[in-house]
Amino acid sequence: MSRLSFAAIAFVVAFSGASSAQSADTRGACKADYDKFCAGIAPGGGIVACLNAKRDQLSTTCKAALDSRKKK
């Protein structure tokens, strides 16, 4: 994963109110989906919104991680 991709995911997850363990889980679960569908989104530019917009195309692990974030 490129540094920009990692930074973008880390930024969004860190500032969304998720715990650090949950953040790491989401980053790991959604890495491939982010790279495939949302790589052009800059930090603070709506990465989670992008992933949710592509929800029907996401991996089951990424969907579960996003669902877990919503429950917290």
DSSP file (Angstrom, degrees, kcal/mol; ACC not computed):
  #  RESIDUE AA STRUCTURE BP1 BP2  ACC     N-H-->O    O-->H-N    N-H-->O    O-->H-N    TCO  KAPPA ALPHA  PHI   PSI    X-CA   Y-CA   Z-CA
    1    1 A M              0   0    0      0, 0.0    31,-0.0     0, 0.0    30,-0.0   0.000 360.0 360.0 360.0 139.1    0.0    0.0    0.0
    2    2 A S     >  -     0   0    0      1,-0.1     4,-2.3     4,-0.0     5,-0.2  -0.279 360.0-114.4 -69.7 159.4    1.3    3.4   -0.8
    3    3 A R  H  > S+     0   0    0      1,-0.2     4,-2.9     2,-0.2     5,-0.2   0.889 117.8  53.5 -61.7 -39.2    2.2    5.8    2.0
    4    4 A L  H  > S+     0   0    0      2,-0.2     4,-2.6     1,-0.2    -1,-0.2   0.916 108.4  49.8 -62.8 -42.3   -0.6    8.2    0.8
    5    5 A S  H  > S+     0   0    0      2,-0.2     4,-2.3     1,-0.2     5,-0.2   0.942 113.4  45.2 -61.1 -48.1   -3.1    5.3    1.0
    6    6 A F  H  X S+     0   0    0     -4,-2.3     4,-2.8     1,-0.2     5,-0.2   0.923 114.0  49.3 -62.2 -45.3   -2.0    4.3    4.5
    7    7 A A  H  X S+     0   0    0     -4,-2.9     4,-2.6     1,-0.2    -1,-0.2   0.893 110.4  51.4 -62.2 -40.4   -2.0    8.0    5.7
    8    8 A A  H  X S+     0   0    0     -4,-2.6     4,-2.2    -5,-0.2    36,-0.3   0.937 113.4  42.8 -63.8 -47.2   -5.4    8.6    4.2
    9    9 A I  H  X S+     0   0    0     -4,-2.3     4,-2.4     1,-0.2     5,-0.3   0.929 114.9  50.3 -65.1 -44.7   -7.0    5.6    5.9
   10   10 A A  H  X S+     0   0    0     -4,-2.8     4,-2.5    -5,-0.2    -2,-0.2   0.906 110.9  50.0 -60.0 -42.9   -5.2    6.3    9.2
   11   11 A F  H  X S+     0   0    0     -4,-2.6     4,-1.9    -5,-0.2    -2,-0.2   0.947 113.0  44.2 -61.9 -51.1   -6.3    9.9    9.2
   12   12 A V  H  < S+     0   0    0     -4,-2.2     4,-0.2     1,-0.2    -2,-0.2   0.926 117.3  44.4 -63.2 -45.8  -10.0    9.1    8.6
   13   13 A V  H ><>S+     0   0    0     -4,-2.4     3,-1.0    -5,-0.2     5,-0.9   0.898 111.8  53.2 -67.9 -40.0  -10.1    6.3   11.1
   14   14 A A  H ><5S+     0   0    0     -4,-2.5     3,-0.6    -5,-0.3    -1,-0.2   0.868 114.3  41.2 -63.6 -37.2   -8.2    8.3   13.7
   15   15 A F  T 3<5S+     0   0    0     -4,-1.9    -1,-0.2     1,-0.2    -2,-0.2   0.269  96.8  77.9 -97.7  12.2  -10.5   11.3   13.6
   16   16 A S  T < 5S-     0   0    0     -3,-1.0    -1,-0.2    -4,-0.2    -2,-0.1   0.400 110.9-103.6 -99.1   2.3  -13.8    9.4   13.3
   17   17 A G  T < 5S+     0   0    0     -3,-0.6     2,-0.2     1,-0.3    -3,-0.1   0.537  72.8 143.4  90.3   6.9  -13.9    8.5   17.0
   18   18 A A      < -     0   0    0     -5,-0.9    -1,-0.3     1,-0.1    -2,-0.1  -0.497  53.9-109.9 -79.7 149.1  -12.9    4.9   16.6
   19   19 A S     >  -     0   0    0     -2,-0.2     4,-2.8     1,-0.1     5,-0.2  -0.308  31.8-108.2 -69.9 163.2  -10.6    3.2   19.2
   20   20 A S  H  > S+     0   0    0      1,-0.2     4,-2.2     2,-0.2     5,-0.2   0.879 120.2  49.0 -64.9 -36.5   -7.1    2.4   18.2
   21   21 A A  H  > S+     0   0    0      2,-0.2     4,-2.1     1,-0.2    -1,-0.2   0.916 113.3  46.9 -66.9 -41.6   -7.8   -1.3   18.0
   22   22 A Q  H  > S+     0   0    0      2,-0.2     4,-2.5     1,-0.2    -2,-0.2   0.881 110.0  54.7 -66.0 -37.7  -10.9   -0.7   16.0
   23   23 A S  H  X S+     0   0    0     -4,-2.8     4,-2.8     2,-0.2    -2,-0.2   0.931 108.7  47.2 -60.5 -47.0   -8.9    1.6   13.7
   24   24 A A  H  X S+     0   0    0     -4,-2.2     4,-2.4     1,-0.2     5,-0.2   0.895 111.7  51.4 -63.2 -39.9   -6.3   -1.0   13.0
   25   25 A D  H  X S+     0   0    0     -4,-2.1     4,-2.6     2,-0.2    -1,-0.2   0.919 111.9  46.4 -62.5 -43.9   -9.0   -3.6   12.3
   26   26 A T  H  X S+     0   0    0     -4,-2.5     4,-2.2     2,-0.2    -2,-0.2   0.925 111.9  50.4 -66.5 -44.7  -10.7   -1.2    9.9
   27   27 A R  H  X S+     0   0    0     -4,-2.8     4,-0.9     1,-0.2    -2,-0.2   0.940 115.3  43.2 -57.7 -47.8   -7.5   -0.3    8.1
   28   28 A G  H  < S+     0   0    0     -4,-2.4     3,-0.4     1,-0.2     4,-0.4   0.908 115.7  47.4 -65.7 -42.4   -6.6   -4.0    7.7
   29   29 A A  H  < S+     0   0    0     -4,-2.6    33,-0.3     1,-0.2     4,-0.2   0.804 121.4  35.4 -70.1 -29.6  -10.0   -5.1    6.6
   30   30 A C  H  X S+     0   0    0     -4,-2.2     4,-3.1    -5,-0.2     5,-0.3   0.356  84.3 103.7-109.0   5.1  -10.5   -2.3    4.1
   31   31 A K  H  X S+     0   0    0     -4,-0.9     4,-2.6    -3,-0.4     5,-0.2   0.934  87.0  41.2 -54.8 -53.2   -7.0   -1.9    2.7
   32   32 A A  H  > S+     0   0    0     -4,-0.4     4,-2.1     1,-0.2    -1,-0.2   0.884 116.1  50.3 -65.5 -38.2   -7.6   -3.7   -0.6
   33   33 A D  H  >>S+     0   0    0     -4,-0.2     4,-2.9     2,-0.2     5,-0.5   0.908 110.9  49.1 -67.0 -41.5  -11.0   -2.1   -1.0
   34   34 A Y  I  X>S+     0   0    0     -4,-3.1     4,-2.1     1,-0.2     5,-0.5   0.949 112.0  48.8 -60.3 -48.7   -9.6    1.4   -0.4
   35   35 A D  I  <5S+     0   0    0     -4,-2.6     4,-0.3    -5,-0.3    -1,-0.2   0.873 117.9  41.4 -59.3 -37.6   -6.8    0.7   -2.9
   36   36 A K  I  <5S+     0   0    0     -4,-2.1    -2,-0.2    -5,-0.2    -1,-0.2   0.899 131.7  16.1 -78.8 -42.3   -9.3   -0.5   -5.5
   37   37 A F  I  <5S+     0   0    0     -4,-2.9    -3,-0.2    -5,-0.2    -2,-0.2   0.710 132.7  27.0-108.8 -24.4  -12.2    1.9   -5.1
   38   38 A C  I ><<S+     0   0    0     -4,-2.1     3,-2.2    -5,-0.5    -3,-0.2   0.192  70.5 120.7-132.1  17.4  -11.1    5.0   -3.2
   39   39 A A  T 3 <S+     0   0    0     -5,-0.5    -1,-0.1    -4,-0.3    -4,-0.1   0.752  75.1  60.3 -59.9 -24.9   -7.3    5.5   -3.8
   40   40 A G  T 3  S+     0   0    0     -3,-0.1     2,-0.5     2,-0.1    -1,-0.3   0.499  81.5 102.1 -81.2  -2.7   -7.9    8.9   -5.3
   41   41 A I    <   -     0   0    0     -3,-2.2     5,-0.1     6,-0.0     3,-0.1  -0.720  66.1-142.9 -87.3 124.5   -9.5   10.3   -2.1
   42   42 A A    >   -     0   0    0     -2,-0.5     3,-2.5     1,-0.2     5,-0.2  -0.412  37.4 -75.9 -80.8 158.6   -7.2   12.5    0.0
   43   43 A P  T 3  S+     0   0    0      0, 0.0    -1,-0.2     0, 0.0   -35,-0.1  -0.298 124.3  17.8 -53.1 133.2   -7.2   12.5    3.8
   44   44 A G  T 3  S+     0   0    0    -36,-0.3    -2,-0.1    -3,-0.1   -36,-0.0   0.482  99.5 105.8  81.5   2.4  -10.2   14.4    5.0
   45   45 A G  S <  S-     0   0    0     -3,-2.5    -3,-0.1   -37,-0.0    -1,-0.0   0.347 102.0 -80.9 -99.4   6.1  -11.8   14.0    1.6
   46   46 A G     >  +     0   0    0     -4,-0.1     4,-2.5    -5,-0.1     5,-0.2   0.845  65.0 158.2 103.3  40.8  -14.4   11.4    2.5
   47   47 A I  H  > S+     0   0    0     -5,-0.2     4,-2.7     2,-0.2     5,-0.2   0.931  81.0  46.8 -62.1 -46.4  -12.8    8.0    2.4
   48   48 A V  H  > S+     0   0    0      1,-0.2     4,-2.7     2,-0.2    -1,-0.2   0.913 112.7  50.4 -63.8 -40.9  -15.4    6.4    4.6
   49   49 A A  H  > S+     0   0    0      2,-0.2     4,-2.2     1,-0.2    -1,-0.2   0.902 110.1  51.0 -61.8 -40.3  -18.1    7.9    2.5
   50   50 A C  H  X S+     0   0    0     -4,-2.5     4,-1.4     2,-0.2    -2,-0.2   0.938 110.9  47.5 -61.5 -47.6  -16.4    6.6   -0.6
   51   51 A L  H  < S+     0   0    0     -4,-2.7     3,-0.4     1,-0.2    -2,-0.2   0.919 112.4  49.4 -61.3 -43.0  -16.3    3.1    0.9
   52   52 A N  H >< S+     0   0    0     -4,-2.7     3,-1.3     1,-0.2    -1,-0.2   0.864 107.3  55.1 -64.9 -34.7  -19.9    3.3    1.9
   53   53 A A  H 3< S+     0   0    0     -4,-2.2     3,-0.3     1,-0.3    -1,-0.2   0.794 113.3  42.0 -66.7 -27.5  -20.9    4.5   -1.6
   54   54 A K  T >X S+     0   0    0     -4,-1.4     3,-2.9    -3,-0.4     4,-0.6   0.169  79.4 126.3-100.4  15.7  -19.2    1.4   -3.0
   55   55 A R  G X4  +     0   0    0     -3,-1.3     3,-1.1     1,-0.3    -1,-0.2   0.794  65.5  58.3 -48.9 -40.8  -20.6   -0.9   -0.3
   56   56 A D  G 34 S+     0   0    0     -3,-0.3    -1,-0.3     1,-0.3    -2,-0.1   0.674 110.8  44.5 -67.3 -14.4  -22.1   -3.4   -2.7
   57   57 A Q  G <4 S+     0   0    0     -3,-2.9    -1,-0.3     2,-0.1    -2,-0.2   0.471  92.7 106.4-104.7  -5.6  -18.7   -4.0   -4.2
   58   58 A L  S << S-     0   0    0     -3,-1.1   -28,-0.1    -4,-0.6     2,-0.0  -0.301  77.2 -99.3 -76.7 158.2  -16.7   -4.3   -1.0
   59   59 A S     >  -     0   0    0    -30,-0.1     4,-2.3     1,-0.1     5,-0.2  -0.331  33.0-114.1 -67.3 157.2  -15.3   -7.4    0.6
   60   60 A T  H  > S+     0   0    0      1,-0.2     4,-2.2     2,-0.2     5,-0.1   0.848 116.5  55.0 -64.2 -33.1  -17.3   -9.0    3.3
   61   61 A T  H  > S+     0   0    0      2,-0.2     4,-2.0     1,-0.2    -1,-0.2   0.892 108.6  47.2 -68.4 -38.4  -14.5   -8.2    5.8
   62   62 A C  H  > S+     0   0    0    -33,-0.3     4,-2.6     2,-0.2     5,-0.2   0.921 111.1  51.6 -68.0 -43.1  -14.5   -4.5    5.0
   63   63 A K  H  X S+     0   0    0     -4,-2.3     4,-2.5     1,-0.2    -2,-0.2   0.922 110.5  49.0 -57.5 -44.3  -18.3   -4.4    5.2
   64   64 A A  H  X S+     0   0    0     -4,-2.2     4,-2.3     2,-0.2    -1,-0.2   0.896 110.4  50.5 -63.8 -40.3  -18.1   -6.0    8.6
   65   65 A A  H  X S+     0   0    0     -4,-2.0     4,-1.9     2,-0.2    -2,-0.2   0.908 111.4  47.8 -65.0 -41.9  -15.5   -3.5    9.8
   66   66 A L  H  X S+     0   0    0     -4,-2.6     4,-1.6     2,-0.2    -2,-0.2   0.899 111.6  50.6 -65.1 -40.2  -17.5   -0.6    8.6
   67   67 A D  H  X S+     0   0    0     -4,-2.5     4,-1.3    -5,-0.2    -2,-0.2   0.897 108.3  52.7 -62.7 -40.3  -20.6   -2.0   10.4
   68   68 A S  H  X S+     0   0    0     -4,-2.3     4,-0.8     1,-0.2    -1,-0.2   0.876 105.9  53.9 -63.4 -38.7  -18.6   -2.4   13.6
   69   69 A R  H >< S+     0   0    0     -4,-1.9     3,-0.6     1,-0.2    -1,-0.2   0.879 106.2  52.9 -62.4 -38.4  -17.5    1.2   13.4
   70   70 A K  H 3< S+     0   0    0     -4,-1.6    -1,-0.2     1,-0.2    -2,-0.2   0.816 103.9  56.7 -68.3 -30.5  -21.2    2.3   13.2
   71   71 A K  H 3<        0   0    0     -4,-1.3    -1,-0.2     1,-0.2    -2,-0.2   0.722 360.0 360.0 -74.4 -21.7  -22.1    0.3   16.3
   72   72 A K    <<        0   0    0     -4,-0.8    -1,-0.2    -3,-0.6    -2,-0.2   0.453 360.0 360.0 -83.0 360.0  -19.5    2.1   18.5
